Amino acid sequence: ARNCCIPLSVGAVTITSDHKVIVAKREGTCLNQNKWSFPAEGYMLPSKTIEDNLLLEMEEELGICKYSSLQVIGLVFDRIVKQPYVAIVCHLGISSEEVQIAFKYTDKTEFKEIRFIDNEEETFLSFCSKSDLTLHNLGKAILYCSFMGWNHPFLFY
């Protein structure tokens, strides 16, 4: 049994300018293979700020290096992999189509494809309840629903 904690990570629910939430299925990683995530996310470098760490992950995973607004919405602890996450809402100043174009130029080590869901309560809740989310992304989803003032009936996990 592992009694250590993996380093603090940062992860965002990322929203495009045309009101789409970016989602991706994890591939090519030893943890959470074939589970759904909200990119961008990753370990924080201690020498960098939360914002700088998120920008590094956005560039690596989505091919994007700027945003229009960020807001920390809470802290999630993934008890399975023993990893704490700073959860963020990140609004981009670009459309889902522009994100898709930028994504084509990433190395795709963690995510082979990205998808977009409407940033509205029914669609978001349906995606979360029907998709196999990683535990920390389920936590981010619950925090995001609270942030948006939405009910989150998928607390049964």
C-alpha positions as CSV (number, residue, x, y, z in Angstrom):
1,A,0.0,0.0,0.0
2,R,1.2,3.5,-0.9
3,N,1.2,5.9,2.0
4,C,2.5,8.9,0.2
5,C,0.6,11.7,-1.5
6,I,1.2,12.6,-5.2
7,P,2.2,16.3,-5.6
8,L,-0.5,19.0,-5.8
9,S,-2.1,19.3,-9.2
10,V,-4.1,21.8,-11.1
11,G,-7.1,21.1,-13.3
12,A,-9.7,23.2,-15.0
13,V,-13.2,22.9,-16.4
14,T,-12.4,24.8,-19.6
15,I,-15.2,26.8,-21.4
16,T,-14.9,28.1,-25.0
17,S,-16.2,31.4,-26.2
18,D,-19.1,29.6,-27.9
19,H,-20.1,28.1,-24.5
20,K,-18.8,24.6,-24.9
21,V,-17.0,22.5,-22.2
22,I,-14.0,20.7,-23.4
23,V,-13.9,17.0,-22.5
24,A,-11.4,14.3,-23.5
25,K,-10.9,10.5,-23.0
26,R,-7.6,9.7,-21.3
27,E,-5.2,7.5,-23.3
28,G,-1.5,6.7,-23.2
29,T,-1.3,7.2,-19.4
30,C,-0.8,4.6,-16.7
31,L,-3.5,6.2,-14.5
32,N,-7.2,6.4,-15.4
33,Q,-6.8,4.9,-18.9
34,N,-10.0,5.3,-21.0
35,K,-11.7,7.5,-18.4
36,W,-13.1,11.0,-19.2
37,S,-11.4,14.2,-18.1
38,F,-11.8,17.9,-18.3
39,P,-8.4,19.0,-19.8
40,A,-6.2,20.8,-18.9
41,E,-4.8,19.2,-15.8
42,G,-1.4,18.1,-14.4
43,Y,1.1,18.3,-11.6
44,M,2.1,21.7,-10.3
45,L,5.7,22.8,-10.5
46,P,6.4,24.4,-7.1
47,S,8.3,27.3,-8.6
48,K,5.3,28.4,-10.7
49,T,2.0,30.0,-9.8
50,I,-1.4,28.2,-10.2
51,E,-2.0,30.3,-13.3
52,D,1.4,29.5,-14.8
53,N,0.9,25.8,-14.2
54,L,-2.5,25.8,-15.8
55,L,-1.1,27.6,-18.8
56,L,1.6,24.9,-19.2
57,E,-1.0,22.2,-19.1
58,M,-3.3,24.0,-21.5
59,E,-0.4,24.4,-24.0
60,E,0.7,20.7,-23.6
61,E,-2.8,19.2,-23.8
62,L,-4.8,21.6,-25.9
63,G,-2.2,23.7,-27.8
64,I,-3.5,26.9,-26.2
65,C,-1.5,29.4,-24.2
66,K,-4.0,32.1,-23.2
67,Y,-7.4,32.5,-21.6
68,S,-9.8,35.3,-20.9
69,S,-10.6,34.5,-17.2
70,L,-9.7,32.0,-14.4
71,Q,-11.4,31.3,-11.1
72,V,-10.4,28.8,-8.4
73,I,-13.5,27.0,-7.3
74,G,-12.1,24.6,-4.8
75,L,-9.8,21.7,-3.9
76,V,-10.4,18.1,-4.8
77,F,-8.7,15.1,-3.3
78,D,-8.6,11.9,-5.3
79,R,-8.5,9.2,-2.6
80,I,-7.7,6.5,-5.1
81,V,-4.4,7.9,-6.4
82,K,-4.0,10.1,-3.2
83,Q,-3.7,13.3,-5.2
84,P,-4.9,16.8,-4.3
85,Y,-6.2,19.1,-7.2
86,V,-6.8,22.8,-7.3
87,A,-10.0,23.0,-9.3
88,I,-10.4,26.0,-11.7
89,V,-13.0,27.4,-14.1
90,C,-11.2,28.6,-17.2
91,H,-12.9,30.7,-19.9
92,L,-11.2,30.9,-23.2
93,G,-11.4,33.8,-25.6
94,I,-11.6,31.4,-28.6
95,S,-14.3,29.1,-30.0
96,S,-14.5,25.3,-29.9
97,E,-13.5,25.2,-33.6
98,E,-10.3,27.2,-32.8
99,V,-9.5,24.9,-29.9
100,Q,-10.0,21.9,-32.2
101,I,-7.5,23.4,-34.7
102,A,-4.9,24.1,-32.0
103,F,-5.4,20.6,-30.6
104,K,-4.3,19.1,-33.9
105,Y,-0.7,20.4,-33.2
106,T,-0.3,18.8,-29.7
107,D,1.6,15.5,-29.2
108,K,-1.5,13.8,-27.9
109,T,0.3,11.7,-25.2
110,E,-2.6,12.0,-22.7
111,F,-5.6,12.6,-24.9
112,K,-6.0,11.4,-28.5
113,E,-9.2,13.4,-29.1
114,I,-11.2,16.1,-27.5
115,R,-15.0,16.7,-27.6
116,F,-17.2,19.6,-26.7
117,I,-20.5,19.6,-24.7
118,D,-22.9,22.4,-24.3
119,N,-22.2,24.4,-21.2
120,E,-25.8,24.1,-19.9
121,E,-27.1,22.2,-16.9
122,E,-29.0,19.3,-18.5
123,T,-26.2,18.5,-21.0
124,F,-23.4,18.8,-18.5
125,L,-25.2,16.7,-15.9
126,S,-26.1,14.1,-18.5
127,F,-22.5,13.8,-19.6
128,C,-21.2,13.5,-16.1
129,S,-23.8,10.9,-15.1
130,K,-23.3,8.7,-18.2
131,S,-19.5,9.0,-18.6
132,D,-16.8,7.2,-16.8
133,L,-15.1,10.2,-15.2
134,T,-11.9,10.0,-13.2
135,L,-12.5,10.5,-9.5
136,H,-10.9,14.0,-9.4
137,N,-12.8,15.1,-12.5
138,L,-16.0,14.0,-10.8
139,G,-15.0,16.2,-8.0
140,K,-14.3,19.1,-10.4
141,A,-17.7,18.5,-12.0
142,I,-19.5,18.7,-8.6
143,L,-17.6,21.9,-7.7
144,Y,-18.4,23.3,-11.1
145,C,-22.1,22.5,-10.7
146,S,-22.1,24.3,-7.3
147,F,-20.3,27.2,-8.9
148,M,-22.9,27.4,-11.6
149,G,-25.8,27.0,-9.1
150,W,-26.8,23.7,-10.7
151,N,-28.1,20.6,-8.9
152,H,-25.7,17.7,-9.1
153,P,-27.6,14.4,-8.7
154,F,-24.5,12.3,-9.6
155,L,-23.2,12.4,-6.0
156,F,-24.0,8.7,-5.8
157,Y,-20.4,7.8,-7.0
